[in-house]
Amino acid sequence: MKKLIGIISIALLITLTSFMSGCTSSNIFNYIVDDSYTDYIVMGTSADYPPYEWPMNVEGTQTLVGIDIQIGLAIAAELGMNLQVVNKGFDFLLDDLSKGKVDFVIAGMTPTDERAEIVDFSMVYYEAHQVILTTLENQDNYASIEDLNLNTIRIGAQMGSIQLDLAEDTFPDSQKVYLQAVPDLIMKLSQGLIEAVLLEQPVAEGYLTNVEGLAVLEFEIGEPDGGSAVAVEKGNTELLATINAVLEDLINSGALDIIVSEAILLNSGE
Ligand code: ARG
């Protein structure tokens, strides 16, 4: 695990571009961890979820950045491999993993019991609450769940996400709008085509910074202690043990805190 901390600090100091050899097709991104490594470990993600992962043009090259990409890089470094990231709709990720198309998934994914029947999860690396994103204009009209649980209200959530289930459970009387990509939900919210979007708090706060006219409602919904974990194919205990060791190291060394704050800063345009 010694080389890990070295690699992480290098990653943080030298910026993301040093790992990047660019994009080989529109949804595949290669990151060179070390020139001497010949093999790639393949990570699946859904890059529509800043600060977890999102697309960004870094010094003229289109790439993916964020907390989960940095974790993927740390895992690849520990394995002595370069990293290939496959970017897909969130609702495709577990299927890709079960079919062996990717080696692991990191996508701000919450380890639910239902998912744990299909894949195995690492420890939780980052905890976040669920919040409701709405517009500044509507903010004062929604003081409680009841104010939104009406058939005139349209609630948005991402397809395949826990927020979709949360929308079903919390707002049975509302209309639902389920889309594949989170930015499309935000666009509909801004255009007044839906009234609220369910998201993890750091994601909602990122959009607050980047999109004018939005607001996060005060009251919380769902499980307070939700979090994200890395998923591997069921039974891949060897890879899971390495991933857990990397996560433990990132958490205990404080490197993950730095990764999180850097990703939040990067997403806010600083
Ligand atoms: N945490 C939620 C879930 O596991 C949402 C994750 C969405 N992630 C993404 N990359 N779009 O269902």
Residues whose N, C-alpha, C, O or C-beta is under 5 A from the ligand:
A	BS01	LIG	S46 D48 Y49 F90 A107 G108 M109 T110 G160 S161 I162 Q163
